[in-house]
């Protein structure tokens, strides 16, 4: 027999059952419905970041070798911006560090 409680004859739930009910509610379809857009947004942001990284790498690799050919334009631009006459003796652009990184990863 159950003891009568003060809450109008309803049985009092044990704390363990309440906790289990909360855990099952968190793993329900409602929580999956709430977290799915967050997960999708995370994947999309990661994809955009990867595309931007690849684009920056490609632009750097294509543009950097042409920098030496534009030495006169760079001198003129820097001279105009600084109000001093700037002369560049030699301009030898190179991509340092990436080759060592890719060889150590292999």
Secondary structure, DSSP 4 states (H G I P E B T S, - for coil): -PPP-TTTTPPPPPHHHHHHHHHHHHTSHHHHHHHHHHHHHHHHHHHHHHHHHHHHHHHHHHHHGGGGGGHHHHHHHHHHHHSS----S-------SHHHHHHHH-
